[in-house]
Amino acid sequence: LIAALGFEQAAARQGAQGFKHDPPAVIWVTNQTVLVLIDGEPVLRPVPGSDCERVINTPALLVRDKAGGKFYLAGDGQWFVADSLQGAWSLAQVPPASVAALSPAAPKASSTSGGQSEPRIRISTQPAELLLTDGSPDYRRIRGTELLYAADTDSQLFFDSAERQAYLLLSGRWFKAASL
């Protein structure tokens, strides 16, 4: 107990030096996009009984087929495929059997057939947040203030017309920038 108290007192004297306060990368998109976060560079581990390797430092089901060298991402009951993690992702019509066997749920009919396009996939190996608007932000004035809010997003996005700054609430913290 005394040793633990000593560590706490030492930490209090040092202050918040060890904490990072860098803002995450904010990825502004104007179309249906999915952000997949990987904690640092991808760490691949073999999947037992399979010809695949799984990226273990992400909560997403993201695998690489060793035979074909392609990456596969499970989402919405479907598989998406790309030649590399940062490559162009597309809907995998028929994933390899070793990949399809890893799916936690039975594949469903393509949800993109109802006129919706398939989502774009963005991979980030550093902290990032997605800001989705319907085209340019539809800012609307808040009566009695210099603030405008973006009406076409689920995010808390404001613009201060006096300061010419955009403010965005992410994970309980406010960030500001001169432009999106």
N, CA and C atoms as a LAMMPS dump frame, in Angstrom:
ITEM: TIMESTEP
0
ITEM: NUMBER OF ATOMS
540
ITEM: BOX BOUNDS ff ff ff
-5.0000000000000000e+02 5.0000000000000000e+02
-5.0000000000000000e+02 5.0000000000000000e+02
-5.0000000000000000e+02 5.0000000000000000e+02
ITEM: ATOMS id mol type element x y z
1 1 1 N 0.836 -1.196 0
2 1 2 C 0 0 0
3 1 3 C 0.873 1.249 0
4 2 1 N 1.938 1.228 0.819
5 2 2 C 2.825 2.386 0.89
6 2 3 C 3.547 2.58 -0.445
7 3 1 N 3.973 1.477 -1.083
8 3 2 C 4.643 1.577 -2.377
9 3 3 C 3.704 2.152 -3.432
10 4 1 N 2.458 1.689 -3.434
11 4 2 C 1.478 2.195 -4.403
12 4 3 C 1.236 3.679 -4.185
13 5 1 N 1.163 4.114 -2.937
14 5 2 C 0.971 5.533 -2.63
15 5 3 C 2.156 6.348 -3.139
16 6 1 N 3.356 5.8 -2.994
17 6 2 C 4.55 6.486 -3.492
18 6 3 C 4.501 6.671 -5.001
19 7 1 N 4.05 5.637 -5.727
20 7 2 C 3.918 5.748 -7.181
21 7 3 C 2.875 6.787 -7.56
22 8 1 N 1.764 6.822 -6.85
23 8 2 C 0.703 7.808 -7.127
24 8 3 C 1.214 9.226 -6.905
25 9 1 N 1.955 9.454 -5.832
26 9 2 C 2.477 10.789 -5.544
27 9 3 C 3.495 11.205 -6.598
28 10 1 N 4.335 10.264 -7.043
29 10 2 C 5.315 10.567 -8.096
30 10 3 C 4.611 10.913 -9.4
31 11 1 N 3.576 10.186 -9.724
32 11 2 C 2.82 10.455 -10.952
33 11 3 C 2.143 11.818 -10.883
34 12 1 N 1.629 12.182 -9.704
35 12 2 C 0.962 13.478 -9.546
36 12 3 C 1.957 14.622 -9.733
37 13 1 N 3.197 14.44 -9.281
38 13 2 C 4.212 15.486 -9.442
39 13 3 C 4.598 15.666 -10.908
40 14 1 N 4.573 14.584 -11.675
41 14 2 C 4.945 14.671 -13.089
42 14 3 C 3.856 15.328 -13.927
43 15 1 N 2.634 15.29 -13.479
44 15 2 C 1.534 15.884 -14.23
45 15 3 C 1.112 15.008 -15.39
46 16 1 N 0.56 15.636 -16.416
47 16 2 C -0.014 14.905 -17.553
48 16 3 C 0.965 14.778 -18.712
49 17 1 N 2.266 14.779 -18.427
50 17 2 C 3.265 14.715 -19.487
51 17 3 C 3.161 13.45 -20.316
52 18 1 N 2.812 12.339 -19.688
53 18 2 C 2.775 11.077 -20.397
54 18 3 C 1.543 10.885 -21.261
55 19 1 N 0.575 11.779 -21.159
56 19 2 C -0.657 11.636 -21.925
57 19 3 C -0.519 12.307 -23.284
58 20 1 N -1.083 11.672 -24.292
59 20 2 C -1.105 12.268 -25.62
60 20 3 C -2.421 13.016 -25.793
61 21 1 N -2.325 14.231 -26.284
62 21 2 C -3.516 15.037 -26.525
63 21 3 C -3.665 15.361 -28.011
64 22 1 N -2.963 14.593 -28.837
65 22 2 C -3.043 14.812 -30.272
66 22 3 C -4.451 14.479 -30.752
67 23 1 N -4.994 15.308 -31.617
68 23 2 C -6.322 14.978 -32.143
69 23 3 C -6.237 13.785 -33.095
70 24 1 N -7.316 13.029 -33.197
71 24 2 C -7.328 11.941 -34.179
72 24 3 C -7.428 12.535 -35.582
73 25 1 N -7.05 11.757 -36.557
74 25 2 C -7.263 12.182 -37.943
75 25 3 C -8.77 12.19 -38.177
76 26 1 N -9.284 13.279 -38.691
77 26 2 C -10.708 13.37 -39.011
78 26 3 C -10.843 13.168 -40.513
79 27 1 N -11.555 12.128 -40.886
80 27 2 C -11.741 11.795 -42.299
81 27 3 C -13.136 12.25 -42.694
82 28 1 N -13.189 13.315 -43.485
83 28 2 C -14.476 13.87 -43.921
84 28 3 C -14.862 13.205 -45.229
85 29 1 N -16.035 12.603 -45.252
86 29 2 C -16.545 11.946 -46.448
87 29 3 C -17.959 12.429 -46.738
88 30 1 N -18.338 12.317 -48
89 30 2 C -19.68 12.756 -48.407
90 30 3 C -20.473 11.612 -49.023
91 31 1 N -20.02 10.38 -48.789
92 31 2 C -20.745 9.214 -49.288
93 31 3 C -20.658 8.111 -48.239
94 32 1 N -21.427 7.076 -48.432
95 32 2 C -21.463 5.973 -47.475
96 32 3 C -20.071 5.352 -47.353
97 33 1 N -19.494 5.437 -46.156
98 33 2 C -18.13 4.966 -45.921
99 33 3 C -18.067 4.25 -44.588
100 34 1 N -17.228 3.221 -44.525
101 34 2 C -16.987 2.48 -43.296
102 34 3 C -15.52 2.675 -42.936
103 35 1 N -15.269 3.056 -41.69
104 35 2 C -13.903 3.228 -41.21
105 35 3 C -13.525 2.014 -40.379
106 36 1 N -12.432 1.362 -40.759
107 36 2 C -11.918 0.21 -40.019
108 36 3 C -10.613 0.648 -39.374
109 37 1 N -10.582 0.608 -38.045
110 37 2 C -9.389 1.012 -37.306
111 37 3 C -8.54 -0.201 -36.976
112 38 1 N -7.251 -0.072 -37.235
113 38 2 C -6.272 -1.084 -36.849
114 38 3 C -5.32 -0.403 -35.869
115 39 1 N -5.064 -1.032 -34.742
116 39 2 C -4.217 -0.456 -33.707
117 39 3 C -2.748 -0.613 -34.109
118 40 1 N -2.225 0.341 -34.854
119 40 2 C -0.858 0.282 -35.353
120 40 3 C -0.786 -0.503 -36.645
121 41 1 N 0.422 -0.913 -36.987
122 41 2 C 0.594 -1.708 -38.199
123 41 3 C -0.107 -3.054 -38.036
124 42 1 N -0.685 -3.607 -39.106
125 42 2 C -1.429 -4.865 -38.995
126 42 3 C -0.547 -6.013 -38.48
127 43 1 N -1.105 -6.779 -37.556
128 43 2 C -0.439 -7.969 -37.028
129 43 3 C -1.246 -9.169 -37.512
130 44 1 N -0.625 -9.986 -38.348
131 44 2 C -1.294 -11.15 -38.934
132 44 3 C -0.917 -12.41 -38.171
133 45 1 N -1.937 -13.236 -37.887
134 45 2 C -1.725 -14.527 -37.237
135 45 3 C -2.513 -15.578 -38.005
136 46 1 N -1.933 -16.784 -38.148
137 46 2 C -2.641 -17.848 -38.861
138 46 3 C -3.955 -18.205 -38.173
139 47 1 N -4.962 -18.498 -38.982
140 47 2 C -6.247 -18.985 -38.471
141 47 3 C -6.147 -20.508 -38.46
142 48 1 N -6.272 -21.137 -37.268
143 48 2 C -6.143 -22.597 -37.195
144 48 3 C -7.133 -23.307 -38.125
145 49 1 N -6.634 -24.297 -38.843
146 49 2 C -7.483 -25.082 -39.736
147 49 3 C -7.904 -24.352 -40.987
148 50 1 N -7.18 -23.277 -41.336
149 50 2 C -7.574 -22.47 -42.488
150 50 3 C -6.336 -22.07 -43.269
151 51 1 N -6.564 -21.608 -44.469
152 51 2 C -5.497 -21.111 -45.332
153 51 3 C -5.434 -19.584 -45.248
154 52 1 N -5.889 -19.03 -44.111
155 52 2 C -5.987 -17.58 -43.957
156 52 3 C -5.171 -17.105 -42.76
157 53 1 N -4.88 -15.807 -42.784
158 53 2 C -4.283 -15.117 -41.649
159 53 3 C -5.243 -14.004 -41.251
160 54 1 N -5.41 -13.801 -39.937
161 54 2 C -6.316 -12.766 -39.452
162 54 3 C -5.515 -11.587 -38.915
163 55 1 N -6.002 -10.38 -39.176
164 55 2 C -5.43 -9.186 -38.568
165 55 3 C -5.998 -9.138 -37.153
166 56 1 N -5.121 -9.335 -36.155
167 56 2 C -5.61 -9.497 -34.782
168 56 3 C -5.708 -8.187 -34.008
169 57 1 N -5.153 -7.107 -34.528
170 57 2 C -5.212 -5.851 -33.782
171 57 3 C -6.297 -4.91 -34.321
172 58 1 N -7.443 -5.515 -34.633
173 58 2 C -8.65 -4.772 -34.998
174 58 3 C -9.857 -5.596 -34.572
175 59 1 N -10.935 -4.948 -34.162
176 59 2 C -12.14 -5.719 -33.83
177 59 3 C -12.868 -6.255 -35.057
178 60 1 N -12.554 -5.73 -36.234
179 60 2 C -13.201 -6.177 -37.47
180 60 3 C -12.684 -7.557 -37.857
181 61 1 N -13.51 -8.312 -38.555
182 61 2 C -13.076 -9.594 -39.103
183 61 3 C -12.381 -9.295 -40.43
184 62 1 N -11.058 -9.199 -40.356
185 62 2 C -10.229 -8.814 -41.481
186 62 3 C -9.175 -9.9 -41.655
187 63 1 N -9.191 -10.564 -42.805
188 63 2 C -8.285 -11.693 -43.044
189 63 3 C -7.568 -11.531 -44.376
190 64 1 N -6.44 -12.244 -44.475
191 64 2 C -5.699 -12.308 -45.735
192 64 3 C -5.664 -13.763 -46.173
193 65 1 N -6.085 -13.998 -47.396
194 65 2 C -6.033 -15.335 -47.981
195 65 3 C -4.602 -15.545 -48.466
196 66 1 N -3.893 -16.468 -47.822
197 66 2 C -2.477 -16.684 -48.168
198 66 3 C -2.325 -17.166 -49.609
199 67 1 N -3.254 -17.955 -50.087
200 67 2 C -3.148 -18.5 -51.451
201 67 3 C -3.252 -17.389 -52.499
202 68 1 N -4.216 -16.512 -52.343
203 68 2 C -4.427 -15.45 -53.334
204 68 3 C -3.765 -14.139 -52.972
205 69 1 N -3.388 -13.973 -51.698
206 69 2 C -2.736 -12.747 -51.265
207 69 3 C -3.672 -11.566 -51.089
208 70 1 N -4.971 -11.784 -51.231
209 70 2 C -5.939 -10.683 -51.109
210 70 3 C -6.447 -10.569 -49.672
211 71 1 N -6.9 -9.367 -49.314
212 71 2 C -7.498 -9.12 -48.014
213 71 3 C -9.009 -9.168 -48.149
214 72 1 N -9.665 -9.72 -47.12
215 72 2 C -11.12 -9.825 -47.087
216 72 3 C -11.623 -9.236 -45.781
217 73 1 N -12.696 -8.455 -45.875
218 73 2 C -13.313 -7.812 -44.723
219 73 3 C -14.772 -8.237 -44.653
220 74 1 N -15.182 -8.763 -43.493
221 74 2 C -16.581 -9.166 -43.301
222 74 3 C -17.365 -7.962 -42.796
223 75 1 N -18.552 -7.784 -43.368
224 75 2 C -19.404 -6.695 -42.92
225 75 3 C -20.778 -6.795 -43.529
226 76 1 N -21.799 -6.615 -42.709
227 76 2 C -23.18 -6.611 -43.171
228 76 3 C -23.539 -7.925 -43.872
229 77 1 N -22.971 -9.035 -43.37
230 77 2 C -23.277 -10.339 -43.948
231 77 3 C -22.64 -10.584 -45.305
232 78 1 N -21.67 -9.756 -45.678
233 78 2 C -21.017 -9.854 -46.973
234 78 3 C -19.508 -9.814 -46.771
235 79 1 N -18.774 -10.112 -47.81
236 79 2 C -17.324 -10.004 -47.801
237 79 3 C -16.907 -8.952 -48.812
238 80 1 N -15.943 -8.126 -48.409
239 80 2 C -15.345 -7.141 -49.301
240 80 3 C -13.898 -7.559 -49.525
241 81 1 N -13.352 -7.254 -50.686
242 81 2 C -12.025 -7.716 -51.058
243 81 3 C -11.177 -6.563 -51.591
244 82 1 N -9.864 -6.648 -51.316
245 82 2 C -8.904 -5.678 -51.855
246 82 3 C -7.544 -6.358 -51.99
247 83 1 N -6.74 -5.842 -52.909
248 83 2 C -5.397 -6.378 -53.1
249 83 3 C -4.465 -6.004 -51.949
250 84 1 N -4.737 -4.85 -51.302
251 84 2 C -3.95 -4.407 -50.152
252 84 3 C -4.895 -3.7 -49.183
253 85 1 N -4.447 -3.485 -47.957
254 85 2 C -5.318 -2.845 -46.973
255 85 3 C -5.724 -1.439 -47.394
256 86 1 N -4.824 -0.709 -48.012
257 86 2 C -5.133 0.661 -48.443
258 86 3 C -5.66 0.702 -49.877
259 87 1 N -5.855 -0.452 -50.469
260 87 2 C -6.315 -0.526 -51.858
261 87 3 C -7.796 -0.24 -52.006
262 88 1 N -8.257 -0.37 -53.224
263 88 2 C -9.67 -0.168 -53.533
264 88 3 C -10.439 -1.428 -53.127
265 89 1 N -11.44 -1.278 -52.275
266 89 2 C -12.25 -2.397 -51.795
267 89 3 C -13.49 -2.527 -52.657
268 90 1 N -13.888 -3.759 -52.915
269 90 2 C -15.118 -4.017 -53.672
270 90 3 C -15.813 -5.217 -53.048
271 91 1 N -17.043 -5.411 -53.437
272 91 2 C -17.826 -6.536 -52.935
273 91 3 C -17.292 -7.826 -53.555
274 92 1 N -16.984 -8.797 -52.698
275 92 2 C -16.51 -10.099 -53.188
276 92 3 C -17.728 -10.944 -53.517
277 93 1 N -17.953 -11.181 -54.788
278 93 2 C -19.123 -11.955 -55.199
279 93 3 C -19.043 -13.387 -54.688
280 94 1 N -17.882 -14.009 -54.833
281 94 2 C -17.678 -15.388 -54.376
282 94 3 C -16.316 -15.447 -53.677
283 95 1 N -16.286 -15.262 -52.351
284 95 2 C -15.004 -15.342 -51.65
285 95 3 C -14.497 -16.785 -51.647
286 96 1 N -13.191 -16.997 -51.497
287 96 2 C -12.671 -18.364 -51.409
288 96 3 C -13.346 -19.121 -50.261
289 97 1 N -13.453 -20.427 -50.406
290 97 2 C -14.137 -21.245 -49.394
291 97 3 C -13.498 -21.089 -48.027
292 98 1 N -12.159 -20.95 -47.966
293 98 2 C -11.483 -20.799 -46.674
294 98 3 C -11.873 -19.491 -45.995
295 99 1 N -12.158 -18.462 -46.782
296 99 2 C -12.593 -17.173 -46.232
297 99 3 C -14.07 -17.25 -45.842
298 100 1 N -14.903 -17.767 -46.727
299 100 2 C -16.343 -17.849 -46.461
300 100 3 C -16.639 -18.67 -45.214
301 101 1 N -15.804 -19.666 -44.915
302 101 2 C -16.018 -20.504 -43.734
303 101 3 C -15.809 -19.736 -42.441
304 102 1 N -15.148 -18.59 -42.478
305 102 2 C -14.877 -17.794 -41.277
306 102 3 C -16.024 -16.869 -40.906
307 103 1 N -16.978 -16.71 -41.805
308 103 2 C -18.075 -15.778 -41.58
309 103 3 C -18.935 -16.22 -40.409
310 104 1 N -19.174 -15.308 -39.444
311 104 2 C -19.995 -15.677 -38.287
312 104 3 C -21.472 -15.849 -38.614
313 105 1 N -21.931 -15.255 -39.691
314 105 2 C -23.341 -15.365 -40.075
315 105 3 C -23.422 -15.772 -41.535
316 106 1 N -24.519 -16.369 -41.888
317 106 2 C -24.721 -16.757 -43.282
318 106 3 C -24.801 -15.509 -44.143
319 107 1 N -24.166 -15.519 -45.308
320 107 2 C -24.233 -14.354 -46.183
321 107 3 C -25.675 -14.069 -46.588
322 108 1 N -25.997 -12.808 -46.687
323 108 2 C -27.35 -12.446 -47.11
324 108 3 C -27.296 -11.874 -48.506
325 109 1 N -28.438 -11.714 -49.094
326 109 2 C -28.488 -11.126 -50.431
327 109 3 C -27.894 -9.737 -50.361
328 110 1 N -27.259 -9.338 -51.409
329 110 2 C -26.559 -8.058 -51.433
330 110 3 C -27.494 -6.917 -51.079
331 111 1 N -27.095 -6.144 -50.056
332 111 2 C -27.914 -5.004 -49.658
333 111 3 C -27.709 -3.843 -50.61
334 112 1 N -26.757 -3.976 -51.528
335 112 2 C -26.51 -2.904 -52.481
336 112 3 C -27.414 -3.002 -53.702
337 113 1 N -28.209 -4.07 -53.807
338 113 2 C -29.043 -4.242 -54.993
339 113 3 C -30.267 -3.339 -54.98
340 114 1 N -30.606 -2.745 -53.862
341 114 2 C -31.779 -1.89 -53.77
342 114 3 C -31.516 -0.474 -54.193
343 115 1 N -30.556 -0.256 -55.099
344 115 2 C -30.277 1.087 -55.566
345 115 3 C -29.165 1.75 -54.768
346 116 1 N -28.822 1.203 -53.62
347 116 2 C -27.739 1.767 -52.838
348 116 3 C -26.418 1.254 -53.372
349 117 1 N -25.424 2.122 -53.376
350 117 2 C -24.105 1.66 -53.792
351 117 3 C -23.419 1.03 -52.586
352 118 1 N -22.431 0.199 -52.862
353 118 2 C -21.713 -0.429 -51.759
354 118 3 C -20.892 0.637 -51.035
355 119 1 N -20.679 0.459 -49.737
356 119 2 C -19.93 1.472 -48.995
357 119 3 C -18.458 1.475 -49.387
358 120 1 N -17.844 2.63 -49.262
359 120 2 C -16.399 2.716 -49.43
360 120 3 C -15.775 2.258 -48.126
361 121 1 N -14.638 1.604 -48.204
362 121 2 C -13.936 1.107 -47.029
363 121 3 C -12.676 1.951 -46.852
364 122 1 N -12.504 2.503 -45.667
365 122 2 C -11.284 3.24 -45.324
366 122 3 C -10.613 2.513 -44.176
367 123 1 N -9.328 2.272 -44.294
368 123 2 C -8.538 1.612 -43.262
369 123 3 C -7.601 2.651 -42.661
370 124 1 N -7.51 2.676 -41.336
371 124 2 C -6.583 3.587 -40.674
372 124 3 C -5.811 2.825 -39.61
373 125 1 N -4.497 3.023 -39.598
374 125 2 C -3.646 2.381 -38.602
375 125 3 C -3.274 3.351 -37.489
376 126 1 N -3.905 4.498 -37.476
377 126 2 C -3.715 5.472 -36.41
378 126 3 C -5.087 5.949 -35.958
379 127 1 N -5.177 6.584 -34.779
380 127 2 C -6.493 7.044 -34.318
381 127 3 C -7.158 7.934 -35.364
382 128 1 N -8.42 7.65 -35.651
383 128 2 C -9.151 8.399 -36.67
384 128 3 C -10.639 8.375 -36.347
385 129 1 N -11.341 9.348 -36.869
386 129 2 C -12.799 9.45 -36.738
387 129 3 C -13.36 9.784 -38.107
388 130 1 N -14.576 9.358 -38.335
389 130 2 C -15.252 9.58 -39.607
390 130 3 C -16.297 10.674 -39.439
391 131 1 N -16.262 11.665 -40.313
392 131 2 C -17.268 12.718 -40.358
393 131 3 C -17.978 12.594 -41.7
394 132 1 N -19.253 12.213 -41.656
395 132 2 C -20.042 11.989 -42.865
396 132 3 C -21.079 13.094 -43.018
397 133 1 N -21.028 13.782 -44.159
398 133 2 C -22.052 14.767 -44.498
399 133 3 C -22.616 14.422 -45.866
400 134 1 N -23.756 14.985 -46.17
401 134 2 C -24.407 14.791 -47.458
402 134 3 C -23.916 15.879 -48.409
403 135 1 N -22.76 15.711 -49.001
404 135 2 C -22.161 16.769 -49.812
405 135 3 C -21.524 17.799 -48.888
406 136 1 N -21.454 19.043 -49.342
407 136 2 C -20.94 20.1 -48.472
408 136 3 C -21.873 20.246 -47.285
409 137 1 N -21.329 20.571 -46.101
410 137 2 C -22.211 20.672 -44.923
411 137 3 C -23.342 21.663 -45.135
412 138 1 N -24.542 21.274 -44.716
413 138 2 C -25.723 22.128 -44.788
414 138 3 C -25.803 22.9 -43.471
415 139 1 N -25.044 24.003 -43.403
416 139 2 C -25.011 24.798 -42.174
417 139 3 C -26.285 25.632 -42.042
418 140 1 N -26.835 25.615 -40.836
419 140 2 C -28.034 26.417 -40.537
420 140 3 C -27.763 27.238 -39.286
421 141 1 N -28.215 28.471 -39.33
422 141 2 C -27.95 29.425 -38.247
423 141 3 C -28.698 29.049 -36.965
424 142 1 N -28.021 29.236 -35.84
425 142 2 C -28.65 29.1 -34.532
426 142 3 C -29.015 30.514 -34.101
427 143 1 N -30.302 30.778 -33.99
428 143 2 C -30.806 32.122 -33.733
429 143 3 C -30.169 32.746 -32.488
430 144 1 N -29.757 33.994 -32.622
431 144 2 C -29.198 34.749 -31.503
432 144 3 C -27.72 34.482 -31.244
433 145 1 N -27.078 33.729 -32.121
434 145 2 C -25.648 33.439 -31.946
435 145 3 C -24.925 33.606 -33.274
436 146 1 N -23.624 33.491 -33.223
437 146 2 C -22.803 33.485 -34.433
438 146 3 C -22.549 32.057 -34.901
439 147 1 N -23.224 31.092 -34.281
440 147 2 C -23.001 29.686 -34.593
441 147 3 C -23.953 29.178 -35.663
442 148 1 N -23.422 28.264 -36.453
443 148 2 C -24.214 27.512 -37.411
444 148 3 C -23.987 26.035 -37.101
445 149 1 N -24.991 25.215 -37.321
446 149 2 C -24.82 23.774 -37.124
447 149 3 C -25.035 23.059 -38.451
448 150 1 N -24.39 21.92 -38.598
449 150 2 C -24.539 21.118 -39.82
450 150 3 C -25.76 20.228 -39.651
451 151 1 N -26.761 20.432 -40.495
452 151 2 C -28.021 19.695 -40.384
453 151 3 C -27.985 18.353 -41.098
454 152 1 N -26.958 18.114 -41.91
455 152 2 C -26.931 16.898 -42.727
456 152 3 C -25.917 15.865 -42.221
457 153 1 N -25.708 15.821 -40.911
458 153 2 C -24.797 14.837 -40.334
459 153 3 C -25.303 14.419 -38.961
460 154 1 N -24.931 13.215 -38.556
461 154 2 C -25.247 12.761 -37.201
462 154 3 C -24.21 13.262 -36.198
463 155 1 N -23.104 13.81 -36.694
464 155 2 C -22.052 14.334 -35.827
465 155 3 C -22.433 15.707 -35.303
466 156 1 N -21.805 16.085 -34.212
467 156 2 C -22.003 17.425 -33.649
468 156 3 C -20.99 18.355 -34.305
469 157 1 N -21.383 18.959 -35.422
470 157 2 C -20.512 19.829 -36.202
471 157 3 C -21.097 21.233 -36.221
472 158 1 N -20.287 22.196 -35.776
473 158 2 C -20.707 23.593 -35.718
474 158 3 C -19.683 24.455 -36.435
475 159 1 N -20.132 25.635 -36.879
476 159 2 C -19.229 26.597 -37.492
477 159 3 C -19.476 27.941 -36.838
478 160 1 N -18.408 28.542 -36.308
479 160 2 C -18.491 29.866 -35.688
480 160 3 C -18.152 30.885 -36.764
481 161 1 N -19.159 31.619 -37.229
482 161 2 C -18.947 32.549 -38.34
483 161 3 C -18.101 33.75 -37.929
484 162 1 N -18.059 34.11 -36.64
485 162 2 C -17.224 35.225 -36.191
486 162 3 C -15.747 34.831 -36.221
487 163 1 N -15.427 33.642 -35.733
488 163 2 C -14.038 33.169 -35.692
489 163 3 C -13.615 32.461 -36.975
490 164 1 N -14.583 32.082 -37.808
491 164 2 C -14.341 31.303 -39.024
492 164 3 C -13.664 29.978 -38.691
493 165 1 N -14.212 29.284 -37.67
494 165 2 C -13.681 28.009 -37.208
495 165 3 C -14.803 26.971 -37.171
496 166 1 N -14.458 25.761 -37.554
497 166 2 C -15.389 24.627 -37.431
498 166 3 C -15.078 23.921 -36.117
499 167 1 N -16.117 23.485 -35.403
500 167 2 C -15.973 22.756 -34.142
501 167 3 C -16.668 21.407 -34.287
502 168 1 N -15.992 20.361 -33.831
503 168 2 C -16.514 19.009 -33.959
504 168 3 C -16.335 18.276 -32.643
505 169 1 N -17.405 17.649 -32.163
506 169 2 C -17.367 16.881 -30.925
507 169 3 C -17.086 15.422 -31.272
508 170 1 N -15.967 14.895 -30.752
509 170 2 C -15.572 13.513 -30.983
510 170 3 C -15.2 12.87 -29.655
511 171 1 N -15.847 11.785 -29.307
512 171 2 C -15.508 11.032 -28.092
513 171 3 C -15.439 11.917 -26.853
514 172 1 N -16.362 12.857 -26.745
515 172 2 C -16.456 13.695 -25.559
516 172 3 C -15.478 14.861 -25.536
517 173 1 N -14.747 15.089 -26.618
518 173 2 C -13.812 16.227 -26.676
519 173 3 C -14.121 17.073 -27.908
520 174 1 N -13.949 18.377 -27.759
521 174 2 C -14.174 19.294 -28.875
522 174 3 C -12.868 19.55 -29.613
523 175 1 N -12.942 19.561 -30.937
524 175 2 C -11.805 19.88 -31.784
525 175 3 C -12.224 20.998 -32.716
526 176 1 N -11.271 21.861 -33.082
527 176 2 C -11.597 22.945 -34.006
528 176 3 C -10.572 22.989 -35.121
529 177 1 N -11.008 23.521 -36.26
530 177 2 C -10.153 23.662 -37.429
531 177 3 C -10.687 24.782 -38.297
532 178 1 N -9.816 25.344 -39.098
533 178 2 C -10.225 26.413 -39.997
534 178 3 C -11.054 25.889 -41.162
535 179 1 N -10.888 24.607 -41.484
536 179 2 C -11.691 24.011 -42.56
537 179 3 C -11.824 22.524 -42.3
538 180 1 N -12.759 21.875 -42.98
539 180 2 C -12.933 20.45 -42.809
540 180 3 C -11.834 19.689 -43.513
